Amino acid sequence: MRSPRAARAALLAALLLLAAACTSSPEKEEKEEPAPDQAPGERWQPRPGTGWQWQLSGKLDTSVKAPVYDVDGFNTTKQQVAALKAAGRRTICYLSTGAWEDFRPDAEAFPKSMLGRGNGWEGERWLDIRRVAELEPLIAKRFDMCREKGFDAVEPDNMDGYRNTTGFPLTADDQLRYNRLIAKLAHDRGMAVGLKNDLDQIPELVGEFDFAVNEQCAEYSECERLTPFVEAGKAVFHAEYELPPARFCERSRQLRLSSMQKHLDLDAWRRPCP
């Protein structure tokens, strides 16, 4: 579900989880920076510095004081999305668009010949993103689900297969074509869309995506590469798993990133930058 390099760090992260407190100090309400009023039908545009919560496992905790919730598109109900919106939260629909997951209800719809090597997470395999004619209706149906549940945006995961050992000879051009299709599918449905990782292609894609989602840019000394999003007035939602906030928050504030520490399994626990 997440970055393969995060999976390689799972053992160390597990040790850190044992050492970390299960609860954090009471949170202050995180404010979204002012943005122009949206015209009717205009899609949401999160601004740099917007606070967020990212929860993909465990029972959804709707009490977290963050203006944006990024949650699992399949497991989160329409009623939960409505409750978050009634509380003034914006909602992002997490979906894997570049890898197949055997535990999803539509798993059988993906041809077996489209499935490549494992991506480092149990039950997941890379998709042959060159087969856009077959993938488009499958992903479009998932995006329809997000729209019908009332989500404001989509977080499409596994968007950098060409940089990994997928079992297919994917090229940078293949990835650009597919990622642009993903952006179009979201925009056609009135939803914003985030670019997940894929740092090398930010210069080509920043104009077509509404925000970025990044894992571990501080640990790998890559956060400056996300500056084009901030300069375009678009939020960068950033999470670290192994580094404590004292190691990255000061630089995150300088770069105007929306940063926090999370557990590797992305449960409700979070430690946002002050």
C-alpha positions as CSV (number, residue, x, y, z in Angstrom):
1,M,0.0,0.0,0.0
2,R,2.8,2.4,0.7
3,S,6.3,3.0,-0.6
4,P,8.5,-0.2,-0.9
5,R,11.4,1.6,0.8
6,A,9.0,2.1,3.8
7,A,8.4,-1.7,3.8
8,R,12.2,-2.3,4.0
9,A,12.2,-0.2,7.1
10,A,9.4,-2.2,8.8
11,L,11.6,-3.9,11.4
12,L,13.1,-0.7,12.6
13,A,9.7,1.0,12.6
14,A,8.3,-1.9,14.7
15,L,11.0,-1.3,17.3
16,L,10.1,2.4,17.3
17,L,6.4,1.6,17.8
18,L,7.3,-0.3,20.9
19,A,9.2,2.6,22.3
20,A,6.7,5.3,21.2
21,A,3.8,6.4,23.5
22,C,0.5,5.2,22.5
23,T,-1.1,8.6,22.9
24,S,0.2,12.1,22.2
25,S,-0.4,15.3,24.1
26,P,-3.7,17.0,23.5
27,E,-3.8,18.4,20.1
28,K,-4.4,22.0,19.1
29,E,-6.9,22.6,16.3
30,E,-4.9,22.8,13.1
31,K,-6.1,25.5,10.8
32,E,-6.2,25.5,7.1
33,E,-4.5,28.5,5.5
34,P,-7.0,30.9,3.9
35,A,-7.9,30.1,0.3
36,P,-10.1,31.8,-2.2
37,D,-13.8,30.9,-2.0
38,Q,-14.7,28.0,-4.4
39,A,-17.1,28.7,-7.2
40,P,-19.9,26.2,-7.6
41,G,-18.6,23.1,-9.1
42,E,-15.0,24.1,-8.6
43,R,-12.7,21.5,-7.1
44,W,-11.0,21.8,-3.7
45,Q,-7.4,23.2,-3.7
46,P,-5.6,22.6,-0.4
47,R,-3.0,25.3,0.4
48,P,0.6,24.9,1.7
49,G,0.7,24.3,5.4
50,T,-2.8,22.7,5.7
51,G,-2.8,20.2,8.5
52,W,-3.9,16.6,7.9
53,Q,-4.6,13.2,9.3
54,W,-3.8,10.0,7.4
55,Q,-5.5,6.8,8.7
56,L,-5.6,3.6,6.6
57,S,-5.9,1.0,9.3
58,G,-8.0,0.4,12.5
59,K,-11.3,1.9,13.5
60,L,-11.6,5.4,12.0
61,D,-11.0,8.0,14.7
62,T,-13.0,11.1,13.7
63,S,-11.9,13.1,16.8
64,V,-8.5,14.1,15.4
65,K,-8.2,17.9,15.2
66,A,-7.1,18.2,11.6
67,P,-8.8,20.0,8.8
68,V,-8.1,17.2,6.2
69,Y,-8.6,13.4,6.6
70,D,-6.9,11.0,4.1
71,V,-8.7,7.7,4.6
72,D,-9.3,4.3,2.8
73,G,-11.7,4.7,0.0
74,F,-13.1,1.2,0.2
75,N,-13.4,0.9,4.0
76,T,-14.7,4.4,4.8
77,T,-18.5,4.6,4.5
78,K,-20.5,7.4,2.9
79,Q,-21.9,8.1,6.4
80,Q,-18.4,8.5,7.8
81,V,-17.5,10.9,5.0
82,A,-20.7,12.9,5.6
83,A,-19.9,13.1,9.3
84,L,-16.4,14.4,8.7
85,K,-17.7,17.0,6.2
86,A,-20.4,18.1,8.7
87,A,-17.6,18.7,11.2
88,G,-15.8,20.9,8.7
89,R,-13.2,18.4,7.5
90,R,-12.1,17.9,3.9
91,T,-11.7,14.2,2.9
92,I,-9.3,12.4,0.6
93,C,-10.0,9.0,-0.8
94,Y,-7.0,6.6,-0.6
95,L,-6.8,4.1,-3.5
96,S,-4.1,2.0,-5.0
97,T,-4.0,2.8,-8.8
98,G,-0.6,1.4,-9.7
99,A,-0.8,-1.9,-7.8
100,W,-3.3,-4.7,-7.4
101,E,-4.6,-5.7,-4.0
102,D,-6.0,-9.2,-3.5
103,F,-8.2,-8.1,-0.6
104,R,-10.3,-5.5,-2.5
105,P,-13.8,-6.4,-3.6
106,D,-13.0,-5.7,-7.3
107,A,-9.8,-7.8,-7.3
108,E,-11.2,-10.4,-9.7
109,A,-11.9,-7.7,-12.3
110,F,-8.2,-7.2,-13.0
111,P,-6.8,-9.7,-15.6
112,K,-4.1,-12.0,-14.2
113,S,-1.8,-11.1,-17.1
114,M,-1.9,-7.5,-15.9
115,L,-0.4,-8.4,-12.5
116,G,3.4,-8.2,-12.0
117,R,5.7,-8.7,-9.1
118,G,5.0,-8.0,-5.5
119,N,5.5,-4.5,-4.4
120,G,6.7,-5.3,-0.9
121,W,3.3,-5.5,0.8
122,E,1.4,-8.7,1.4
123,G,-1.3,-9.4,-1.2
124,E,-0.1,-6.6,-3.5
125,R,1.4,-6.8,-7.0
126,W,2.4,-4.1,-9.5
127,L,0.0,-3.4,-12.4
128,D,1.1,-3.2,-16.0
129,I,0.2,0.5,-16.4
130,R,0.9,0.4,-20.1
131,R,-2.5,-1.3,-20.6
132,V,-4.5,1.9,-20.1
133,A,-7.4,0.9,-22.3
134,E,-8.2,-2.0,-19.8
135,L,-7.2,-0.1,-16.7
136,E,-9.1,3.1,-17.3
137,P,-12.6,1.7,-16.8
138,L,-11.5,-0.2,-13.7
139,I,-9.9,2.8,-12.1
140,A,-12.8,5.1,-13.2
141,K,-15.2,2.8,-11.3
142,R,-13.2,3.2,-8.2
143,F,-13.2,7.0,-8.6
144,D,-16.9,6.9,-9.1
145,M,-17.1,5.2,-5.7
146,C,-15.1,8.0,-4.1
147,R,-17.3,10.7,-5.7
148,E,-20.5,8.9,-4.7
149,K,-19.3,8.7,-1.1
150,G,-18.7,12.4,-1.1
151,F,-14.9,12.7,-1.0
152,D,-13.3,15.9,-2.0
153,A,-10.1,14.4,-3.4
154,V,-8.2,11.2,-4.3
155,E,-4.8,9.9,-3.1
156,P,-3.8,7.4,-5.8
157,D,-1.0,5.2,-4.5
158,N,1.9,3.3,-6.3
159,M,2.4,6.0,-8.9
160,D,6.1,5.3,-9.5
161,G,6.2,1.8,-10.8
162,Y,8.7,2.7,-13.5
163,R,11.3,3.2,-10.8
164,N,10.7,-0.2,-9.3
165,T,11.1,-3.9,-10.3
166,T,7.5,-4.5,-11.4
167,G,8.0,-7.4,-13.9
168,F,7.2,-5.1,-16.8
169,P,9.5,-2.9,-18.9
170,L,7.9,0.4,-17.7
171,T,9.4,3.6,-18.9
172,A,9.1,7.2,-17.6
173,D,6.9,8.0,-20.5
174,D,4.6,5.1,-19.6
175,Q,4.3,6.5,-16.1
176,L,3.7,10.1,-17.2
177,R,0.9,8.9,-19.5
178,Y,-0.7,6.9,-16.8
179,N,-0.4,9.5,-14.1
180,R,-2.0,12.1,-16.3
181,L,-4.8,9.7,-17.0
182,I,-5.3,9.4,-13.2
183,A,-5.4,13.1,-12.8
184,K,-8.0,13.5,-15.6
185,L,-10.2,10.8,-14.2
186,A,-10.3,12.6,-10.8
187,H,-10.8,16.0,-12.3
188,D,-13.6,14.8,-14.6
189,R,-15.5,13.8,-11.5
190,G,-14.9,17.2,-9.8
191,M,-12.4,15.8,-7.3
192,A,-8.9,17.1,-6.5
193,V,-6.0,14.6,-6.9
194,G,-2.6,14.2,-5.3
195,L,0.7,13.1,-6.7
196,K,2.0,10.3,-4.5
197,N,5.8,10.3,-4.2
198,D,7.2,10.1,-7.8
199,L,9.6,12.9,-7.1
200,D,11.4,12.7,-10.4
201,Q,8.3,13.6,-12.4
202,I,7.2,16.5,-10.3
203,P,8.4,19.1,-12.9
204,E,6.2,17.5,-15.6
205,L,3.2,16.8,-13.3
206,V,2.9,19.7,-10.8
207,G,0.5,21.5,-13.1
208,E,-1.9,18.6,-13.4
209,F,-2.1,17.6,-9.7
210,D,-3.7,19.6,-6.9
211,F,-1.4,18.6,-4.1
212,A,1.4,16.1,-3.3
213,V,1.6,13.2,-0.8
214,N,5.0,12.1,0.3
215,E,6.6,9.6,2.6
216,Q,10.0,10.0,4.2
217,C,11.4,12.9,2.2
218,A,13.2,14.1,5.3
219,E,14.8,10.7,6.0
220,Y,16.1,10.6,2.4
221,S,17.0,14.3,2.1
222,E,14.5,14.9,-0.7
223,C,12.0,17.4,0.7
224,E,13.3,20.3,-1.3
225,R,12.3,18.5,-4.5
226,L,8.6,19.1,-3.5
227,T,9.1,22.9,-3.6
228,P,7.4,23.2,-7.0
229,F,4.1,22.3,-5.4
230,V,4.5,24.8,-2.6
231,E,5.5,27.5,-5.1
232,A,2.3,26.7,-7.1
233,G,0.2,27.3,-3.9
234,K,-0.5,23.6,-3.5
235,A,-0.2,21.6,-0.2
236,V,2.4,18.9,0.3
237,F,1.1,16.3,2.8
238,H,4.2,14.7,4.3
239,A,4.7,11.8,6.7
240,E,7.8,10.3,8.4
241,Y,7.8,6.9,10.1
242,E,11.3,6.6,11.7
243,L,12.4,10.2,12.3
244,P,10.9,12.0,15.4
245,P,9.5,15.5,14.7
246,A,12.6,17.1,16.3
247,R,14.5,15.8,13.3
248,F,12.4,17.2,10.5
249,C,9.8,19.8,11.7
250,E,12.0,22.9,11.6
251,R,12.9,22.2,8.0
252,S,9.3,21.3,7.2
253,R,8.2,24.7,8.5
254,Q,10.8,26.4,6.3
255,L,9.6,24.5,3.3
256,R,5.9,25.0,4.2
257,L,5.2,21.3,4.2
258,S,2.3,19.7,6.1
259,S,4.4,17.2,8.1
260,M,3.8,14.7,10.8
261,Q,5.2,11.4,12.2
262,K,3.0,8.3,11.8
263,H,3.2,4.7,12.6
264,L,4.1,2.5,9.6
265,D,0.7,0.8,9.6
266,L,-1.0,4.3,9.4
267,D,-3.4,3.8,12.3
268,A,-5.0,6.8,14.0
269,W,-1.9,7.8,16.0
270,R,-0.1,10.9,14.7
271,R,2.5,13.4,16.0
272,P,2.1,16.6,13.8
273,C,4.7,19.3,13.6
274,P,3.8,22.1,16.0
